[in-house]
Amino acid sequence: MKSWDAIILGGGIIGLSLAISLRKQGLRVLVVERGEPGREASHAAAGMLAGSGSEIPAALKPLSEESARMYPEFVHELEDESGIKVDLREHGTILISEDGRFAEKAERFAWDQLHTLEPTLIGSEPGIPPKCGLESRQAAFLTECSVDPRALVSAALKAAKHRGVDIASGTEVRKISVEADRVSGVETDKTSYAAAIVVNCAGAWAGCIGPVRFPVKPIKGQMLAVVGGPGLKHVIRSEKVYLVPRSDGRIVIGSTLEDAGYNKQTDIGTIQRLFQAAVELVPGLAGSKQHEAWAGLRPGTPDELPILGETSLKGYFVATGHYRDGILLAPITVQVMTDLILIKAPHHNLGSFAPARFS
Ligand SMILES: Cc1cc2nc3c(=O)[nH]c(=O)nc-3n(C[C@H](O)[C@H](O)[C@H](O)COP(=O)(O)OP(=O)(O)OC[C@H]3O[C@@H](n4cnc5c(N)ncnc54)[C@H](O)[C@@H]3O)c2cc1C
C-alpha cells in the first residue's frame, strides 16, 4: 500500500491550505476528497473577512483578528504560486443599523455625515444615494477586507498541486484506520491509504466519520448573486442582509442560517426576501438581474467555536467547525495546526477549541 506522512480528509479551503503548509515543511501529503475539491462550504461563502465581526465569540476573537491581519500575505502567496487572482478587496465595510447600536468597535456616522464626510474618510459609495429614505438610520465604517472564495479555493488547489501535494478526488473516506492504538490511515469507498498522521477537515461532514465523533452540524445558508446593478465599492451589512461586491461586477447577497440537515436546496421565497432587503439598502439594485442562487452548509458546533487539535486517537487530528468564518480563519488555522502536527508549541492558547471539550 502506498503511504504518505499525512492524509488530509476533505479538500475545502481548510484542508487544501493545511496540505500546502505541511508540504512546505517537507511532509508527503495526500488530500482525499469525496467530490471535487472546493465545491462545498468554501464555494458557497460570501468571503467577508470580518475579523472583529459582532457574531464572532469572544474566545475566538484573538485568532480571528490575527487571521485577518495574515490575509494579504496568505493571498499573495497563493496568487503567486497559482497565477490565479483571488480578488482581495480592501475598501472596507459600511455597517447600517436601524437603532445605531453597533456591536463592533466602528467609526460611526449619522446618515448625512456618511455622505458629507465619507469622501475623505472612506471614499464615496456610489451604490447608496444620499436621499433614499434611510436617513434616520446610523452608519459606521470598518476596515475589513473581502475575497472571492471560489477563486481562493481554485488558487489553493492549483498551488497545492504545484507544491506536489497528491489529491485523490471522487473518493469518500468511510473510516479512520487504527493500528496499535494509533491512527494508521484511512479506508475509502475504493481503497485504503496509509499515513501516521490523519487530519479531519471534512467541514459539515466531519462528525460522520468514525471512530472519533464530533458534534459538527450543518447550518445552511442561502445566497444569490446579481449583476447589472449599481457598482458597489464597499461591503454593506445591515441587521437583515449583507452585500459583497466582486471586482467583476457581481454583487453577492446573503444569507440565511437554517438548521435543515444536509439539504442544499434554495427556495424562491427566501431568495426574494434577501433580494428585497438588499434593495431597501441599495435602491438601484431593483434593476439588476439574478445571476445565480445557491446554498451551502457551514460546519457549526454547539458552542460556535472551531474544533482544532489532536483527538483521543494518537496521530488523528481535526480542524473543522469554523461555522460562519472558515474563509477568514484559514490562515490562522493552518498556522496553529501545522505547529501542533509538527509538535511545536502554538503561539495561541487553544484550550477553548480542544476536541476533548465534547467528550
Ligand atoms: C452561505 C455561506 C456564507 C458564508 N460566508 C462566509 C464569509 O463571508 N466569511 C467566512 O469567513 N466564512 C463564510 N462562510 C463559512 C465558510 O464557508 C466555512 O466555514 C468554510 O468554507 C469551511 O471550510 P472547510 O474546508 O472546513 O469545509 P468545506 O469547504 O465544506 O470542505 C469540506 C470538504 O470535505 C469533503 N468531505 C466531506 N466528507 C468527506 C469524506 N467522508 N471523504 C472525503 N471528503 C469529504 C467535502 O466534500 C468538502 O469538499 C460561509 C458559509 C456559507 C455556507
The ligand as an ORCA input file, in Angstrom:
! r2SCAN-3c Opt
* xyz 0 1
  C     -23.749     30.855      2.701
  C     -22.433     30.894      3.398
  C     -21.766     32.110      3.556
  C     -20.528     32.149      4.201
  N     -19.866     33.333      4.280
  C     -18.641     33.385      4.859
  C     -17.912     34.594      4.914
  O     -18.377     35.628      4.422
  N     -16.683     34.584      5.504
  C     -16.154     33.455      6.050
  O     -15.043     33.522      6.588
  N     -16.817     32.274      6.005
  C     -18.057     32.217      5.444
  N     -18.744     31.039      5.400
  C     -18.211     29.876      6.132
  C     -17.140     29.133      5.340
  O     -17.625     28.897      4.035
  C     -16.828     27.797      6.018
  O     -16.577     27.968      7.393
  C     -15.571     27.180      5.364
  O     -15.708     27.148      3.966
  C     -15.320     25.792      5.894
  O     -14.280     25.253      5.114
  P     -13.938     23.699      5.199
  O     -12.778     23.445      4.335
  O     -13.874     23.296      6.645
  O     -15.288     22.999      4.672
  P     -15.798     22.644      3.128
  O     -15.434     23.750      2.237
  O     -17.196     22.261      3.291
  O     -14.859     21.435      2.791
  C     -15.038     20.158      3.370
  C     -14.742     19.151      2.283
  O     -14.734     17.836      2.860
  C     -15.266     16.942      1.895
  N     -15.723     15.733      2.580
  C     -16.732     15.603      3.473
  N     -16.843     14.343      3.891
  C     -15.877     13.631      3.251
  C     -15.487     12.262      3.269
  N     -16.102     11.359      4.042
  N     -14.459     11.881      2.478
  C     -13.793     12.778      1.688
  N     -14.141     14.084      1.639
  C     -15.159     14.504      2.413
  C     -16.405     17.728      1.261
  O     -16.784     17.203      0.010
  C     -15.806     19.132      1.191
  O     -15.199     19.389     -0.064
  C     -19.963     30.953      4.736
  C     -20.613     29.736      4.540
  C     -21.821     29.693      3.871
  C     -22.500     28.366      3.647
*
